Amino acid sequence: MPAGVVDPVPGNNTAIDTDTLTPQAELAVSKTDGQDEAIPGTATTYTITVSNAGPSDAPAAQVLDTLPASLSDATWSCVAAGGATCTASGRNYSA
């Protein structure tokens, strides 16, 4: 208020605005081995890339890549970036 002006009803000097937020995430997943063909019995490396173009975060998003039963020995590693988290590595072995 300008100097010298008195507000006769100071109790009404507040306002409330309630907005419902609708988070929106633009998730994308790609998977590639970078090859046109694979040779049985040789190692193959797949790269899975997950991204979020936003504008909102997606804190509960999960990626699940189930290994085929025909794989007898698989190891994996994960590198997280941009606030993502993952278990760093693991192994799936079946005889």
Buried (B, 14 or more C-beta within 10 A) or exposed (E): EEEEEEEEEEEEEEEEEEEEEEEEBEEEEEEEEEEEEEEEEEEEEEEEEBEBEEEEEBEEEEEEEEEEEEEEEBEBEEEEEEEBEEEEEEEEEEE
